[in-house]
Amino acid sequence: MSDIITFEQLKKLTGYDKPAEVAAHLAREGVEFFRGKYNRPYTLTSMYEAAKGMATQSAKPNPGKPRIEV
């Protein structure tokens, strides 16, 4: 079972204070989240780590096709 990352924890992680700002940041980062009481976002550790793993993979340079010189 995954641990929950609460709204208070997300505020610290994202640097935002308002629920809408935190939710927008999570959406931009590709983190799936839920909305709880007072529309406050929260997520699971596994969802947060999965999105961060995807971001790390996409940040790697793409070597592309090798150059063939004639």
C-alpha positions as CSV (number, residue, x, y, z in Angstrom):
1,M,0.0,0.0,0.0
2,S,1.3,3.5,-0.9
3,D,1.7,6.3,1.6
4,I,-0.3,9.4,1.2
5,I,1.4,12.8,0.5
6,T,-0.8,15.3,2.2
7,F,-1.7,18.8,1.1
8,E,0.6,20.2,3.8
9,Q,3.5,18.1,2.5
10,L,2.8,19.0,-1.1
11,K,2.9,22.7,-0.1
12,K,6.4,22.2,1.2
13,L,7.5,20.1,-1.8
14,T,6.1,22.6,-4.4
15,G,6.6,25.9,-2.6
16,Y,3.0,26.9,-3.3
17,D,0.3,27.7,-0.6
18,K,-3.0,27.7,-2.4
19,P,-4.7,24.4,-3.4
20,A,-5.2,25.6,-7.0
21,E,-1.5,26.5,-7.3
22,V,-0.4,23.1,-5.8
23,A,-2.8,21.3,-8.2
24,A,-1.6,23.2,-11.2
25,H,2.0,22.4,-10.3
26,L,1.3,18.7,-9.9
27,A,-0.6,18.7,-13.3
28,R,2.4,20.4,-15.0
29,E,4.7,17.8,-13.6
30,G,2.5,14.9,-14.6
31,V,1.7,13.8,-11.1
32,E,-1.7,12.2,-10.7
33,F,-3.5,13.5,-7.7
34,F,-6.9,13.5,-5.9
35,R,-8.9,16.3,-4.3
36,G,-9.9,16.1,-0.7
37,K,-11.7,18.3,1.7
38,Y,-11.8,22.0,0.7
39,N,-10.6,20.9,-2.8
40,R,-7.1,20.3,-1.4
41,P,-4.9,18.0,-3.6
42,Y,-3.2,15.0,-2.3
43,T,-1.4,12.1,-3.9
44,L,0.3,8.8,-3.3
45,T,4.1,8.4,-2.9
46,S,4.0,5.9,-5.7
47,M,2.3,8.3,-8.1
48,Y,4.7,11.1,-7.2
49,E,7.7,8.9,-7.7
50,A,6.4,7.5,-11.0
51,A,6.0,11.1,-12.4
52,K,9.4,12.1,-11.2
53,G,10.9,9.0,-12.8
54,M,9.2,9.8,-16.1
55,A,10.5,13.4,-15.9
56,T,14.1,12.1,-15.3
57,Q,13.8,9.7,-18.3
58,S,12.5,12.4,-20.6
59,A,15.3,14.8,-19.6
60,K,18.0,12.4,-20.8
61,P,19.4,13.4,-24.2
62,N,18.2,11.4,-27.2
63,P,21.2,10.2,-29.1
64,G,19.1,9.9,-32.3
65,K,20.3,8.1,-35.3
66,P,24.1,7.7,-35.7
67,R,25.7,9.9,-38.4
68,I,27.0,8.2,-41.4
69,E,29.6,10.2,-43.2
70,V,30.3,9.5,-46.9
